[in-house]
Amino acid sequence: MSGFSTAWLTLRERYDHAARNRGVLEAVAAAFHGNASIAVVDLACGTGSTLRAVTAHLPSRQSWRLVDNDLGHLARASMLQHPRDINVVTRPIDLARDLELALEAPLDLIAASALLDLVSREWLDRLAIEAAARRVPVYAALTYDGRRLLDPSDDVDPDMLATFHAHQCTDKGFGPALGPDAAAWAVERFEHFGYDVVQGQSDWVLTATDAAIQDALFSGWAEPAVAVVGPSAGRASHWLARRRAHLARGGSNVRVGHVDFFARPTGTR
Protein backbone atom coordinates (compact mmCIF):
# COMPACT_ATOMS: atom_id res chain seq x y z
CA MET A 1 0.00 0.00 0.00
CA SER A 2 1.04 3.60 -0.44
CA GLY A 3 3.49 4.98 2.11
CA PHE A 4 5.84 1.98 2.16
CA SER A 5 8.84 2.03 -0.16
CA THR A 6 9.61 -0.79 -2.53
CA ALA A 7 12.99 -1.12 -0.83
CA TRP A 8 11.32 -1.75 2.55
CA LEU A 9 8.84 -4.25 1.09
CA THR A 10 11.70 -6.09 -0.62
CA LEU A 11 13.80 -6.11 2.55
CA ARG A 12 11.05 -7.52 4.75
CA GLU A 13 9.69 -10.15 2.33
CA ARG A 14 11.93 -13.07 3.26
CA TYR A 15 11.29 -12.45 6.94
CA ASP A 16 7.55 -12.33 6.30
CA HIS A 17 7.69 -15.60 4.41
CA ALA A 18 9.70 -17.30 7.17
CA ALA A 19 7.40 -15.95 9.90
CA ARG A 20 4.01 -16.98 8.46
CA ASN A 21 2.35 -19.32 10.89
CA ARG A 22 2.40 -22.82 9.41
CA GLY A 23 -0.67 -24.00 11.31
CA VAL A 24 -2.76 -21.11 10.05
CA LEU A 25 -1.50 -21.57 6.51
CA GLU A 26 -2.32 -25.27 6.69
CA ALA A 27 -5.86 -24.35 7.76
CA VAL A 28 -6.16 -22.16 4.66
CA ALA A 29 -4.88 -24.96 2.46
CA ALA A 30 -7.25 -27.51 4.04
CA ALA A 31 -10.26 -25.25 3.51
CA PHE A 32 -9.74 -25.33 -0.25
CA HIS A 33 -8.31 -28.82 -0.60
CA GLY A 34 -10.03 -30.61 -3.44
CA ASN A 35 -11.29 -27.43 -5.10
CA ALA A 36 -10.63 -27.25 -8.82
CA SER A 37 -9.85 -23.54 -8.63
CA ILE A 38 -9.83 -20.52 -6.32
CA ALA A 39 -10.35 -16.77 -6.73
CA VAL A 40 -8.40 -14.58 -4.28
CA VAL A 41 -8.32 -10.85 -3.63
CA ASP A 42 -5.21 -9.52 -1.91
CA LEU A 43 -5.94 -6.22 -0.14
CA ALA A 44 -3.06 -3.71 -0.01
CA CYS A 45 -0.97 -6.18 -1.98
CA GLY A 46 2.22 -4.15 -2.24
CA THR A 47 4.47 -5.81 -4.79
CA GLY A 48 2.76 -9.23 -4.51
CA SER A 49 4.47 -10.84 -1.52
CA THR A 50 1.33 -12.63 -0.32
CA LEU A 51 0.83 -14.22 -3.71
CA ARG A 52 4.42 -15.46 -3.75
CA ALA A 53 4.04 -16.90 -0.25
CA VAL A 54 0.68 -18.61 -0.65
CA THR A 55 0.22 -19.93 -4.21
CA ALA A 56 1.91 -23.28 -3.50
CA HIS A 57 -0.68 -24.00 -0.77
CA LEU A 58 -3.78 -23.43 -2.91
CA PRO A 59 -5.46 -25.31 -5.80
CA SER A 60 -3.34 -25.21 -8.95
CA ARG A 61 -5.86 -23.09 -10.88
CA GLN A 62 -5.85 -19.68 -9.26
CA SER A 63 -7.20 -16.23 -10.07
CA TRP A 64 -5.64 -13.36 -8.10
CA ARG A 65 -6.91 -9.79 -7.91
CA LEU A 66 -4.10 -7.64 -6.49
CA VAL A 67 -5.44 -4.40 -5.01
CA ASP A 68 -3.42 -1.37 -3.92
CA ASN A 69 -3.52 2.40 -4.29
CA ASP A 70 0.19 2.61 -5.12
CA LEU A 71 0.61 2.42 -8.88
CA GLY A 72 4.33 1.72 -8.58
CA HIS A 73 3.73 -1.33 -6.39
CA LEU A 74 1.04 -2.58 -8.76
CA ALA A 75 3.34 -2.15 -11.76
CA ARG A 76 5.97 -4.32 -10.08
CA ALA A 77 3.39 -6.89 -9.05
CA SER A 78 2.08 -7.11 -12.61
CA MET A 79 5.54 -8.08 -13.89
CA LEU A 80 5.68 -11.25 -11.79
CA GLN A 81 6.12 -14.50 -13.66
CA HIS A 82 3.45 -17.12 -12.91
CA PRO A 83 2.62 -20.69 -13.89
CA ARG A 84 0.09 -20.92 -16.69
CA ASP A 85 -2.77 -21.85 -14.35
CA ILE A 86 -2.34 -18.72 -12.20
CA ASN A 87 -4.09 -15.63 -13.56
CA VAL A 88 -3.20 -12.26 -12.00
CA VAL A 89 -4.85 -8.88 -12.50
CA THR A 90 -3.98 -5.66 -10.69
CA ARG A 91 -6.55 -3.09 -9.59
CA PRO A 92 -5.76 0.44 -8.36
CA ILE A 93 -8.36 0.96 -5.62
CA ASP A 94 -8.50 3.25 -2.60
CA LEU A 95 -9.49 0.69 0.04
CA ALA A 96 -10.50 3.35 2.55
CA ARG A 97 -13.16 4.58 0.14
CA ASP A 98 -13.94 1.66 -2.18
CA LEU A 99 -13.51 -1.57 -0.22
CA GLU A 100 -16.73 -2.96 -1.68
CA LEU A 101 -15.34 -2.50 -5.20
CA ALA A 102 -12.31 -4.60 -4.28
CA LEU A 103 -14.59 -7.41 -3.06
CA GLU A 104 -16.57 -7.88 -6.24
CA ALA A 105 -17.37 -11.47 -7.24
CA PRO A 106 -16.07 -13.97 -8.16
CA LEU A 107 -14.33 -14.35 -4.82
CA ASP A 108 -13.40 -17.36 -2.68
CA LEU A 109 -10.79 -15.89 -0.31
CA ILE A 110 -9.87 -12.45 1.01
CA ALA A 111 -6.18 -12.12 1.87
CA ALA A 112 -4.27 -9.30 3.54
CA SER A 113 -0.78 -9.09 4.97
CA ALA A 114 0.68 -6.47 7.33
CA LEU A 115 -2.46 -4.36 6.89
CA LEU A 116 -4.86 -4.62 9.81
CA ASP A 117 -2.71 -2.76 12.37
CA LEU A 118 -2.90 0.27 10.03
CA VAL A 119 -6.70 0.47 9.82
CA SER A 120 -9.38 1.84 12.12
CA ARG A 121 -11.98 -0.06 14.15
CA GLU A 122 -14.64 1.26 11.80
CA TRP A 123 -12.84 0.06 8.68
CA LEU A 124 -12.14 -3.36 10.19
CA ASP A 125 -15.81 -3.68 11.15
CA ARG A 126 -16.67 -2.80 7.58
CA LEU A 127 -14.36 -5.52 6.26
CA ALA A 128 -15.89 -8.09 8.61
CA ILE A 129 -19.43 -7.09 7.64
CA GLU A 130 -18.69 -7.17 3.91
CA ALA A 131 -16.91 -10.53 4.16
CA ALA A 132 -19.73 -12.02 6.24
CA ALA A 133 -22.38 -10.76 3.81
CA ARG A 134 -20.56 -12.64 1.05
CA ARG A 135 -19.68 -15.62 3.31
CA VAL A 136 -16.06 -15.39 2.18
CA PRO A 137 -13.15 -16.65 4.31
CA VAL A 138 -10.41 -14.21 5.33
CA TYR A 139 -6.70 -14.94 5.69
CA ALA A 140 -4.92 -12.06 7.45
CA ALA A 141 -1.21 -12.47 8.12
CA LEU A 142 1.57 -10.55 9.85
CA THR A 143 -0.53 -8.17 11.91
CA TYR A 144 1.77 -6.45 14.42
CA ASP A 145 0.57 -7.10 17.98
CA GLY A 146 2.87 -4.87 20.02
CA ARG A 147 5.28 -7.49 21.31
CA ARG A 148 8.96 -6.63 20.99
CA LEU A 149 11.94 -8.30 22.64
CA LEU A 150 15.31 -6.61 22.28
CA ASP A 151 18.55 -8.20 23.42
CA PRO A 152 20.45 -6.52 24.95
CA SER A 153 17.75 -4.47 26.66
CA ASP A 154 17.98 -0.73 27.28
CA ASP A 155 16.39 1.40 29.98
CA VAL A 156 14.84 3.60 27.28
CA ASP A 157 13.19 0.69 25.43
CA PRO A 158 9.77 1.08 27.14
CA ASP A 159 9.62 4.81 26.33
CA MET A 160 10.58 4.21 22.72
CA LEU A 161 7.94 1.49 22.42
CA ALA A 162 5.25 3.72 23.91
CA THR A 163 6.11 6.60 21.57
CA PHE A 164 6.14 4.31 18.55
CA HIS A 165 2.78 2.77 19.47
CA ALA A 166 1.23 6.21 19.94
CA HIS A 167 2.45 7.15 16.47
CA GLN A 168 1.23 3.85 15.00
CA CYS A 169 -2.28 4.60 16.21
CA THR A 170 -2.49 7.83 14.22
CA ASP A 171 -4.45 7.99 10.97
CA LYS A 172 -2.79 5.97 8.18
CA GLY A 173 -5.54 6.77 5.70
CA PHE A 174 -8.29 4.65 7.26
CA GLY A 175 -9.00 6.73 10.37
CA PRO A 176 -7.24 6.32 13.75
CA ALA A 177 -5.31 3.07 13.42
CA LEU A 178 -5.80 0.11 15.74
CA GLY A 179 -2.06 -0.50 15.97
CA PRO A 180 -1.17 -3.32 18.39
CA ASP A 181 -4.84 -3.96 19.24
CA ALA A 182 -5.75 -4.89 15.67
CA ALA A 183 -5.31 -8.67 15.75
CA ALA A 184 -7.37 -9.21 18.90
CA TRP A 185 -10.09 -6.85 17.68
CA ALA A 186 -10.23 -8.54 14.27
CA VAL A 187 -10.59 -12.01 15.76
CA GLU A 188 -13.38 -10.79 18.06
CA ARG A 189 -15.25 -9.15 15.21
CA PHE A 190 -15.08 -12.12 12.86
CA GLU A 191 -16.21 -14.46 15.62
CA HIS A 192 -19.06 -12.03 16.33
CA PHE A 193 -20.16 -12.35 12.70
CA GLY A 194 -20.22 -16.14 12.83
CA TYR A 195 -16.71 -17.13 11.77
CA ASP A 196 -14.52 -19.90 13.12
CA VAL A 197 -11.03 -18.49 13.62
CA VAL A 198 -7.68 -20.25 13.65
CA GLN A 199 -4.84 -18.01 14.83
CA GLY A 200 -1.17 -18.22 15.69
CA GLN A 201 1.94 -16.12 16.17
CA SER A 202 4.08 -15.19 13.19
CA ASP A 203 7.00 -13.39 14.80
CA TRP A 204 10.08 -12.07 13.09
CA VAL A 205 13.12 -13.55 14.86
CA LEU A 206 16.19 -11.51 13.94
CA THR A 207 19.81 -12.19 14.83
CA ALA A 208 23.04 -10.31 14.19
CA THR A 209 23.13 -11.66 10.63
CA ASP A 210 19.93 -9.71 9.91
CA ALA A 211 21.62 -6.34 10.29
CA ALA A 212 19.89 -4.48 7.46
CA ILE A 213 16.36 -5.07 8.65
CA GLN A 214 17.29 -4.47 12.29
CA ASP A 215 18.79 -1.11 11.36
CA ALA A 216 15.66 -0.20 9.40
CA LEU A 217 13.47 -1.18 12.34
CA PHE A 218 15.51 0.81 14.84
CA SER A 219 15.35 3.87 12.61
CA GLY A 220 11.59 3.50 12.19
CA TRP A 221 10.99 3.01 15.89
CA ALA A 222 13.08 6.06 16.79
CA GLU A 223 11.65 8.35 14.12
CA PRO A 224 8.47 9.46 15.97
CA ALA A 225 10.48 10.52 19.03
CA VAL A 226 13.31 12.11 17.03
CA ALA A 227 10.73 14.22 15.19
CA VAL A 228 9.55 15.81 18.46
CA VAL A 229 11.41 18.98 19.43
CA GLY A 230 12.70 18.71 22.99
CA PRO A 231 14.53 16.30 25.32
CA SER A 232 12.81 13.20 23.94
CA ALA A 233 14.48 13.75 20.56
CA GLY A 234 17.92 13.61 22.15
CA ARG A 235 17.07 10.51 24.16
CA ALA A 236 15.81 8.81 21.02
CA SER A 237 18.93 9.72 19.05
CA HIS A 238 21.16 8.34 21.80
CA TRP A 239 19.02 5.19 22.01
CA LEU A 240 19.35 4.69 18.26
CA ALA A 241 23.13 5.15 18.46
CA ARG A 242 23.37 2.52 21.21
CA ARG A 243 21.22 0.10 19.24
CA ARG A 244 23.41 0.55 16.16
CA ALA A 245 26.53 0.04 18.25
CA HIS A 246 25.20 -3.31 19.52
CA LEU A 247 24.38 -4.22 15.94
CA ALA A 248 27.84 -3.27 14.70
CA ARG A 249 29.42 -5.51 17.35
CA GLY A 250 27.25 -8.44 16.25
CA GLY A 251 25.40 -8.52 19.55
CA SER A 252 21.85 -7.53 18.65
CA ASN A 253 18.83 -9.87 18.62
CA VAL A 254 15.23 -8.82 18.09
CA ARG A 255 11.82 -10.50 18.15
CA VAL A 256 8.87 -8.61 16.66
CA GLY A 257 5.44 -10.02 17.44
CA HIS A 258 2.85 -10.64 14.73
CA VAL A 259 -0.36 -12.66 14.53
CA ASP A 260 -1.84 -14.61 11.61
CA PHE A 261 -5.44 -15.77 11.49
CA PHE A 262 -7.79 -17.58 9.15
CA ALA A 263 -11.47 -16.76 9.63
CA ARG A 264 -13.96 -19.11 8.00
CA PRO A 265 -17.76 -18.74 7.99
CA THR A 266 -19.36 -21.37 10.20
CA GLY A 267 -20.87 -24.20 8.21
CA THR A 268 -18.70 -23.91 5.08
CA ARG A 269 -17.00 -27.01 3.78
Secondary structure, 3 states (H helix, E strand, C coil): CCCCCHHHHHHHHHHHHHHCCHHHHHHHHHHCCCCCEEEEEEECCCCCHHHHHHHHHCCCEEEEEEEECCHHHHHHHHCCCCCCCEEEEEEECCHHHHHHHHCCCCCCEEEEECCHHHCCHHHHHHHHHHHHHHCCCEEEEEEEEEEEEEECCCCCHHHHHHHHHHHHCCECCCCECCHHHHHHHHHHHHHHCCEEEEEEECCEEECCCCHHHHHHHHHHHHHHHHCCCCHHHHHHHHHHHHHHHHHHCCCCEEEEEEEEEEEEECCCC
